[in-house]
Amino acid sequence: MTNATNYSVIPVEVMNAQQNVSESSFLIFSTISAVINTAILATQLWSILKHKAKLSANQREAIGL
């Protein structure tokens, strides 16, 4: 008794082409994502620093400096 299984044969060129496309797409989207995340983090950091500077200025004003 033999095990009859149907396999689809995909040429190596097709597999390589699909892999290259998905790798380049992944790199593009990863780069875009990294840029967006960096921009968000920079904005948050700037906001925190501005807030701390404002608090510091208010504290100096409160003690008369």
Backbone as JSON Lines, residues from 0, in Angstrom:
{"i":0,"aa":"M","n":[0.85,-1.18,0.0],"ca":[0.0,0.0,0.0],"c":[0.9,1.25,0.0]}
{"i":1,"aa":"T","n":[0.61,2.16,-0.9],"ca":[1.43,3.37,-1.01],"c":[0.65,4.57,-0.52]}
{"i":2,"aa":"N","n":[1.38,5.56,-0.06],"ca":[0.77,6.79,0.41],"c":[0.71,7.77,-0.76]}
{"i":3,"aa":"A","n":[-0.46,8.04,-1.27],"ca":[-0.62,8.92,-2.43],"c":[-0.89,10.34,-1.94]}
{"i":4,"aa":"T","n":[0.12,11.19,-2.05],"ca":[-0.02,12.58,-1.63],"c":[0.27,13.47,-2.83]}
{"i":5,"aa":"N","n":[-0.57,14.47,-3.03],"ca":[-0.35,15.4,-4.14],"c":[0.54,16.54,-3.69]}
{"i":6,"aa":"Y","n":[1.64,16.74,-4.39],"ca":[2.55,17.84,-4.11],"c":[2.52,18.8,-5.29]}
{"i":7,"aa":"S","n":[2.48,20.08,-5.0],"ca":[2.6,21.04,-6.1],"c":[4.06,21.44,-6.21]}
{"i":8,"aa":"V","n":[4.55,21.45,-7.42],"ca":[5.95,21.76,-7.66],"c":[6.05,23.23,-8.04]}
{"i":9,"aa":"I","n":[6.83,24.0,-7.27],"ca":[7.02,25.42,-7.54],"c":[8.45,25.6,-8.03]}
{"i":10,"aa":"P","n":[8.62,26.2,-9.2],"ca":[9.99,26.41,-9.69],"c":[10.79,27.27,-8.72]}
{"i":11,"aa":"V","n":[12.08,27.02,-8.66],"ca":[12.96,27.75,-7.74],"c":[12.94,29.24,-8.04]}
{"i":12,"aa":"E","n":[12.86,29.61,-9.32],"ca":[12.86,31.03,-9.69],"c":[11.65,31.75,-9.09]}
{"i":13,"aa":"V","n":[10.52,31.11,-9.1],"ca":[9.3,31.72,-8.55],"c":[9.44,31.89,-7.05]}
{"i":14,"aa":"M","n":[9.96,30.88,-6.37],"ca":[10.13,30.97,-4.92],"c":[11.09,32.09,-4.56]}
{"i":15,"aa":"N","n":[12.19,32.18,-5.29],"ca":[13.17,33.23,-5.0],"c":[12.6,34.61,-5.26]}
{"i":16,"aa":"A","n":[11.84,34.76,-6.33],"ca":[11.25,36.06,-6.65],"c":[10.29,36.48,-5.55]}
{"i":17,"aa":"Q","n":[9.44,35.58,-5.1],"ca":[8.48,35.92,-4.05],"c":[9.21,36.27,-2.75]}
{"i":18,"aa":"Q","n":[10.24,35.54,-2.44],"ca":[10.97,35.79,-1.2],"c":[11.64,37.15,-1.26]}
{"i":19,"aa":"N","n":[12.24,37.49,-2.39],"ca":[12.9,38.79,-2.52],"c":[11.92,39.94,-2.4]}
{"i":20,"aa":"V","n":[10.74,39.78,-3.0],"ca":[9.73,40.83,-2.92],"c":[9.28,41.01,-1.47]}
{"i":21,"aa":"S","n":[9.01,39.91,-0.79],"ca":[8.53,40.04,0.58],"c":[9.62,40.56,1.51]}
{"i":22,"aa":"E","n":[10.88,40.21,1.24],"ca":[11.97,40.74,2.07],"c":[12.11,42.24,1.89]}
{"i":23,"aa":"S","n":[12.05,42.7,0.64],"ca":[12.19,44.14,0.41],"c":[10.99,44.89,0.97]}
{"i":24,"aa":"S","n":[9.8,44.33,0.83],"ca":[8.61,44.97,1.41],"c":[8.73,45.03,2.92]}
{"i":25,"aa":"F","n":[9.2,43.95,3.51],"ca":[9.38,43.92,4.96],"c":[10.37,44.99,5.41]}
{"i":26,"aa":"L","n":[11.47,45.13,4.68],"ca":[12.47,46.13,5.03],"c":[11.91,47.54,4.9]}
{"i":27,"aa":"I","n":[11.14,47.78,3.84],"ca":[10.55,49.11,3.64],"c":[9.59,49.43,4.78]}
{"i":28,"aa":"F","n":[8.68,48.5,5.08],"ca":[7.69,48.76,6.13],"c":[8.35,48.83,7.5]}
{"i":29,"aa":"S","n":[9.39,48.05,7.72],"ca":[10.11,48.13,8.99],"c":[10.78,49.48,9.16]}
{"i":30,"aa":"T","n":[11.36,49.98,8.07],"ca":[12.01,51.29,8.13],"c":[11.0,52.39,8.38]}
{"i":31,"aa":"I","n":[9.87,52.33,7.68],"ca":[8.81,53.34,7.89],"c":[8.32,53.28,9.33]}
{"i":32,"aa":"S","n":[8.11,52.08,9.84],"ca":[7.65,51.91,11.21],"c":[8.66,52.47,12.21]}
{"i":33,"aa":"A","n":[9.94,52.2,11.97],"ca":[10.98,52.71,12.87],"c":[11.02,54.23,12.85]}
{"i":34,"aa":"V","n":[10.87,54.83,11.68],"ca":[10.87,56.3,11.58],"c":[9.68,56.89,12.33]}
{"i":35,"aa":"I","n":[8.51,56.3,12.15],"ca":[7.31,56.79,12.84],"c":[7.47,56.65,14.35]}
{"i":36,"aa":"N","n":[7.94,55.5,14.8],"ca":[8.13,55.29,16.25],"c":[9.15,56.26,16.82]}
{"i":37,"aa":"T","n":[10.22,56.52,16.08],"ca":[11.23,57.48,16.54],"c":[10.64,58.88,16.64]}
{"i":38,"aa":"A","n":[9.82,59.25,15.67],"ca":[9.18,60.57,15.7],"c":[8.24,60.69,16.9]}
{"i":39,"aa":"I","n":[7.49,59.64,17.18],"ca":[6.57,59.66,18.32],"c":[7.36,59.78,19.63]}
{"i":40,"aa":"L","n":[8.42,58.99,19.76],"ca":[9.23,59.05,20.98],"c":[9.89,60.42,21.15]}
{"i":41,"aa":"A","n":[10.38,60.99,20.06],"ca":[11.01,62.31,20.13],"c":[10.0,63.36,20.56]}
{"i":42,"aa":"T","n":[8.78,63.27,20.04],"ca":[7.73,64.22,20.41],"c":[7.38,64.09,21.89]}
{"i":43,"aa":"Q","n":[7.27,62.86,22.37],"ca":[6.96,62.64,23.78],"c":[8.09,63.16,24.67]}
{"i":44,"aa":"L","n":[9.33,62.88,24.28],"ca":[10.47,63.35,25.06],"c":[10.51,64.87,25.1]}
{"i":45,"aa":"W","n":[10.26,65.52,23.97],"ca":[10.25,66.98,23.91],"c":[9.17,67.54,24.83]}
{"i":46,"aa":"S","n":[8.0,66.91,24.82],"ca":[6.9,67.35,25.68],"c":[7.28,67.22,27.15]}
{"i":47,"aa":"I","n":[7.91,66.11,27.52],"ca":[8.33,65.9,28.91],"c":[9.36,66.95,29.32]}
{"i":48,"aa":"L","n":[10.33,67.19,28.44],"ca":[11.38,68.17,28.76],"c":[10.8,69.58,28.9]}
{"i":49,"aa":"K","n":[9.85,69.94,28.03],"ca":[9.21,71.25,28.15],"c":[8.45,71.37,29.46]}
{"i":50,"aa":"H","n":[7.76,70.29,29.84],"ca":[7.0,70.29,31.08],"c":[7.93,70.44,32.29]}
{"i":51,"aa":"K","n":[9.04,69.71,32.26],"ca":[10.0,69.8,33.37],"c":[10.62,71.19,33.44]}
{"i":52,"aa":"A","n":[10.91,71.78,32.29],"ca":[11.49,73.12,32.27],"c":[10.49,74.13,32.83]}
{"i":53,"aa":"K","n":[9.22,73.95,32.5],"ca":[8.19,74.85,33.01],"c":[8.07,74.71,34.53]}
{"i":54,"aa":"L","n":[8.08,73.46,35.02],"ca":[8.03,73.24,36.47],"c":[9.23,73.87,37.15]}
{"i":55,"aa":"S","n":[10.39,73.69,36.56],"ca":[11.61,74.25,37.13],"c":[11.54,75.77,37.18]}
{"i":56,"aa":"A","n":[11.02,76.39,36.13],"ca":[10.88,77.85,36.1],"c":[9.9,78.31,37.17]}
{"i":57,"aa":"N","n":[8.81,77.56,37.33],"ca":[7.82,77.92,38.36],"c":[8.41,77.78,39.76]}
{"i":58,"aa":"Q","n":[9.23,76.75,39.97],"ca":[9.86,76.56,41.28],"c":[10.84,77.7,41.57]}
{"i":59,"aa":"R","n":[11.61,78.11,40.56],"ca":[12.55,79.21,40.76],"c":[11.81,80.51,41.07]}
{"i":60,"aa":"E","n":[10.68,80.69,40.39],"ca":[9.88,81.89,40.63],"c":[9.3,81.87,42.04]}
{"i":61,"aa":"A","n":[8.9,80.67,42.49],"ca":[8.29,80.55,43.81],"c":[9.29,80.87,44.93]}
{"i":62,"aa":"I","n":[10.56,80.54,44.73],"ca":[11.54,80.81,45.79],"c":[12.25,82.15,45.58]}
{"i":63,"aa":"G","n":[11.84,82.88,44.55],"ca":[12.34,84.23,44.36],"c":[13.66,84.34,43.63]}
{"i":64,"aa":"L","n":[13.99,83.42,42.74],"ca":[15.24,83.51,41.98],"c":[15.0,84.15,40.62]}
